[in-house]
């Protein structure tokens, strides 16, 4: 298909003719004795040639040469130049080697002609774009001049009125955007037919490898016939042959024979001063091919009653799409380890975007990794290693294997193109479609066919190469065919079972010894670079699936929610929460009721309006305290956390209990305790106890053994929490009994109907959770360095939709400093699949949000705090899910709206009223592992009123 050949099929023929000519001319010269086989024939022409040239110049026979900054020349031999060095079938590789010595641009001699060879993307684009007007003319071999009737095809014609006219025709009727819409159903049917054939072949003989090329070629030629002639011609009567010819013969006459003849060498192309000498064998082959092609095309035109110009479209649609698709499927299938992850990553992307629906062209813009596979295949396996000559040769192979431009260019690594979403402009990244005004007319169709085909192939089959089917070098035809057709074993996806990789560990303990540090999320992220975004670890007797990418995590939390909705709690959390807190309870009737209550009574949209004044007073109190501290001692840094945490805890008490409790009498303690002690018991001690490890969690078969130190810590924390909470509830019940109703969560829960649904234990734990939830997560967002956000009047929540940079600051802080680096473990209670892998019921699962947010494939420079990455959109409620910091799916954090409101307004007001400067030496510290990732050291800052 021309779409993969810069400038079209005729242009490809020109390139390959030049390549074939170099090779054949060198071989002819060697056989004729003009040159002798030598290992290093690199001596420059000397002696008589030099002397004769000098005498001629002095005698005035030739004009003195002007001094110029000419490209360096590769040394060759007299008369033949460098032809003897191009005997191999891979001149593009020879050119690339010379580029390492002579630079990205140099000249060679091919007989009587000088050829400039370009080997870098920059120089090539300069030639094809900036200097187009000087370098737009094609230089064709004798064979191509005959076959194209002196440049009468779109791709081979000189740039001018004729070229513009015929290119406009082919774009309007066949290859342009509107024409592509017209042939959309035809392309869909082509892919459907291929898949049906694959399924049939696999069903007939599931153990035999099939030949990919044969199936793809037939359907691709069928498409070209329909587009060019209006129908899939199965046979046609040819007057000159006196018989009907089959579709296969039509293909040979219009495609295969044309391609093979295009690379026929006429040694006179290299020595034009000998053009008067006959070359009968060459002339016979070219004449025969041209006569057969013309006879078949005339028969087809006569049959269809249409005017088709010289059969160009048939070549355009029949070859190079196959080359790239075949190479892409080969690369995806070849390596059982690394490449298996590539094909499963692509499959997972397709599953997330398309679900159970078949991939269509509408899905392509939402399949960035598919685009990366396509672009990387174009780069690594350029369909035309040498762009057609324009009185110079552009070595596309050299450009795409340039180590200065590509990291490890010899490796097939789609990840190098996976940084962004699919865009039409992406197709020009590797120059596989050319550049400038002569960019390939069929590039759009090529992209549609190849990408949709690759996606459908991966969606419906597991791919495995035939044993021993190793990579071979390209052959020199019109396009770079894989040396041997791709033979593959296919497995329909419904039958395939894939085991995910496991991190190696030790007997009994598994990977526990590798998780001794307090930063398991960082260890998980490092492992994902080796084992992929989803893998398993062993924590003692349990297997845990760890998810390290946003795509897989969202699949688990949304698509597979019904199979993975249950929390898996360690012993400490089970005791402290009794599984009665909203965020901890199993998904079911109780969890739905409890979440509905907290949304209506405290955290939902309407409740947020009710507590709007309370939040504004909280922020005003923070600012007042900061201003006061600065006025008392403007030169000393203040502890931001101490100031903020007090007001945030006051807000949580007012929302939960209806008042900012200053003290409360606790019967079990026999004394009143202050607000600070209430905070310690309900928040600080709870957070510290929740991360206490009980080794029995990892070895449940030893649960009968005592662990006294752990049991003492947990029971003490639980006892103190229960005592304080019961005292606070008792105090508020007395208030309510006196008829002093207030807008609070406890008032809402204690209404008769709802109170009857809750036990005292559940009421206590729900209120405890509301205090705990409001006192920690938002705090971390305000510890980061914040620069200018807004100005003017005091910022309110009404202003948030008009502050896009503030929204960006909020989301970037959530991304880089995830409040919860690893989401609470979940329990897989039904067999399911994730990222194409089977996950058995009973498996534990952890989602590593830290790794998702530090994934270099998903985020550019993820280690940098850069709010700009979230700019370009206004503030929207849905934005809070961008980084999964609040979870996803049905178990999204109930407090996300309040967190947004408080954090964004607070940041804006703090920056609006005060200038911020860190205490000297107070650099960034790593997060600690608690319920939320508190900054290791409290933020100490110097403030200055604006």
Buried (B, 14 or more C-beta within 10 A) or exposed (E): BBBBBBBBBBBBBBBBBBBBBBBBBBBBBBEEEBBEEEEEBEEEBEEEEEEEBEEEEEEEEEEEEEEEEEBEBBBBBBBBBBBBBBBEBBBBBBBBEBBEEBEBBBBBBBBBBBBBBBBBBBBBBBBBBEEBEEBBBBBBBBBBBBBBEEBBBBBBBEBEEEBEEBBEEBBEBBBBEEBBEEBBEEBBBBBEBBBEBBBEBBEEEEEEBBBBBEBBBBBBBBBBBBBBBEEBBEBBEBEEBEEEBEBEBBBBBBBBBBBBBBBBBBBBBBBEEEEEEEBEEBBEBBEEBBEBBBBBBBBBBEBBEEEBBBBBBBBBBBBBBBBBBBBBBBBBBBBEEEBBBBBBBBBBBBBBBBEEEBBBBEBBEBBBBBBBBBBBBBBBBBBBBBBBBBEBBBBBBBBBBBEEEBEEBEEBBBBBBBEEEBEEEBBBBBBBBBBBBBBBBBBBBBBBBBBBBBBBBBBBBBBBBBEEBEBEEBEBBBBBBBEBBBBBBBBBBEEBEBEBBBBEBEEEBBBBEBBEEEBBBBBBBEBBEEBBBBBBBBBBBBBBBBBBBBBBBBBBBBBBBEBBBBBBBBBBBBBBBBBBBBBBBEBEEBBEBBBBBBBBBBBBEEBBEBBBEBBBBBBEBBBEBBBEBBEEEEEEBBBBBEBBBBBBBBBBBBBBBBBBBEEBEBEEBEEEBEBEBBBBBBBBBBBBBBBBEBBBBBBEEEEEEEBEEBEEBBEEBBEBBBBBBBBBBBBBEEBBEEEEEEBBBBBBBBEEEBEEEBEEEBBBBBBBBBBBBBBBBBBBBBBBEBEEBBEEEBBBBEBBEEBBBBBBBBBBBBBBBBBBBBBBBBBBBBEBBBBBBBBEEEBBBBBBBBBBBBBEBBBEEBEEBBBEBBEEEEBEEEBBBBBBBBBBBBBBBBBBBBBBBBBBBBBBBBBBBBEBEBBEEBEEEEBBBBBBBBBEBBBBBBBEEE
